[in-house]
């Protein structure tokens, strides 16, 4: 009897050991973390991805995942891969710690849990200034760290014509000249660029345009659409705004045939603005089909407030001299509130205002101003700042021979980048400059760099 009892105990222990081994082997495993452990210069809008060896009970994983700094956000699943999209960006230039505690369970059967906790970390990038260089030859994209002065080349031999940075800071969309005298559209993955360090990432061809020129690409914040200008050979004055569906790669014309349409741009809430020669700026809600027309005769590029509340573009305002014998026109900055009022922010005569750029908090506008009356006339436009309602305009630069333009605020509001050009020489390259957000401590970055934008 004792012998049978001993055998039963032994068999039971072996069974428990076998079950424990099976549970250990059959338990799910997490891996393929993105960004990977130890990654540096990761964009602040990066998502977190985790792949599992088997289907998981979603709620148990989401409950056991945490970050430091803490973030709320959205969880999405594709097969066995979880993507966490934070509601707020990660702090720039800081470390992010990610922890997946033990206890997440697999689907089906016994639903074995993950036995051990896992943690990893990555470091986010400082705000980087992107620009094109050189101005007198086929250009490439470069990124500058304003704190360290380190410069990184992002493309090589690409012949970049123009570009834009997606709102999440994960992609650069650019137009590049091709061998058929046209221009194609490309996407550069900034997360892969950060992860591969000094290795150049091959841009992804989004649209081959042959002899046609596809240019001025602008990605919608929701990631559904890429708006761009399409120009047929010899048709510089017949540009049309098109939309590329980023899910299907299908393109369609948006502007009406026979009218020039150009300068597409998106608001934070996915409202598309573009210029229509037939009437002015069109503000279009692609989901509802609603549109609002903001009268404008110049077609000069405009800019959205980062919060999506307003759009500003230059417009010619005509005034008559004393006695009404001569009508003069000058460029004012007009604020369009889609489906709302229109306001003149210049609010004065004898001024030429252009090149507006909103600060990240939508509270301040940088712009270029030139006096037109004889006592105050200057050869070049100067950098000015004003409040978002047009009040308290204040001059920043005093270099009368230089035109100042292409203003770009860093996303943390710390810096303002801009170009300037010597109007007296007409032969020198543009100069790329950087100053504090209030215009103080200006420093020249290079000669020949242009079109500055910031990676958040």
PyMOL commands that set and color helices and strands:
alter all, ss='L'
color gray80, all
select helices_A, chain A and resi 2-26+58-64+190-195+236-238
alter helices_A, ss='H'
color red, helices_A
select strands_A, chain A and resi 30-34+48-52+65-68+73-78+81-86+95-100+118-123+128-133+140-145+151-153+160-165+171-177+183-189+204-207+213-219+225-231+240-245+251-253+261-266+271-276+280-285+291-295+303-304+311-320+327-336+342-344+351-358+364-371+382-387+394-395+402-409+415-422+431-436+443-447+450-455
alter strands_A, ss='S'
color yellow, strands_A
deselect
rebuild
show_as cartoon
